[in-house]
Amino acid sequence: MLYLWLYPLHAEFAIFNVFRYLSFRMIYAAITAFLIAFVLAPPMIKKLQEWGLGQKIRDEGPQSHLTKSGTPTMGGLLILFSVLLTTVLWADITNHYVWLVIIAVVGFGLVGFVDDYIKIRKARSKGLTVLQKLFSQLLVAAGIALFVYLSPAYSTELSVPFFKNFAPDLGVFYIPFAILVIIGCSNAVNLTDGLDGLAIGPVIIASMAYTVVAWAVGNKLVSDYLLIPHIQGAGELAVLTASMVGSSLGFLWFNTYPASVFMGDVGSLPLGSALGTVAVVCKHELLLLLVGGVFVMEAVSVIFQVASYKSRGKRIFLMAPLHHHFEMKGWQEPKVVVRLWIIAIILALFSISTLKLR
């Protein structure tokens, strides 16, 4: 909005010429989003406490978590508000890719809101059923995948890390693939959100990585130099991902151990869907496996645990998701969180290197 209002004035006032630069808007989007989240968090936490929107902790989990029962949840609403407002302020809102990610955030945010509301209203640790949640997510993800697939001149080829001449074309099968990426990333972030600050840290790191990716694929000179697909207009998504970085940092201030507020499904589901949608639009879907490596490990640990128990009657991990396994082994919660953050940083750096190493 600021871009559309102020940049046209650059002919008369040279100072407004800075709005043409994506780097300028990325930086100030991150700062704006941080300030919004940081300033509004305390009054929001107070309201959540007044409304009795506290987290219900499951009894079968680590016993140390029982003390967290009643901690205000649904703090993800603050993240979404900050991201959406900041994006509208600093991004080019005529860009259809920006609106595509906004639709993902709002759609998955609604699913998460209903899920959290049911948990709180019925005072239980489970909200929507698995089928209800997946069907709702499928509707949103399918709409996004179809839009991308039907976009003129949009390629259904996959960009494979480390390979410059290997790009398999999925054709119409790109639609279910894109749906899988969006839903898979959304639920993987949701599974990771089990310790104070655990999920939001890798979200910040992954958002920073995809800010670089979005900027690179949107810049013709850079994308040609790196031999990666050029997606005209996708660079504007860097403003949105930068706002995710800022708002998540503001939220982390209050979500770090011991957490004053939890994000809830209303935060984790849309943040994951946003990362998945950005990966699809930027044609770096497979890179998400590396960038979001922590999320992948958490999701895979649950899949393997369930499969092993149902087929053999034995568990692979002491408890799933993976972060609970380390807790059961005696690791203190802050140690688990920080070590997984370190892994996320290393994987993100490695992922960015693949833009050049091919």
Secondary structure, 3 states (H helix, E strand, C coil): CHHHHHHHHHHCCHHHHHHHCHHHHHHHHHHHHHHHHHHHHHHHHHHHHHCCCECCCCCCCCHHHHHHCCCECCCHHHHHHHHHHHHHHHCCCCCHHHHHHHHHHHHHHHHHHHHHHHHHHCCCCCCCCHHHHHHHHHHHHHHHHHHHHHCCCCCCECCCCCCCCCCCECHHHHHHHHHHHHHHHHHHHHHHCCCCCCCHHHHHHHHHHHHHHHHHHHCHHHHHHHCCCCCCCHHHHHHHHHHHHHHHHHHHHHHCCCCCCCCCHHHHHHHHHHHHHHHHHCCCCCCHHHHCHHHHHHHHHHHHHHHHHHHHCCCCCCCCCHHHHHHHCCCCHHHHHHHHHHHHHHHHHHHHHCCCCC
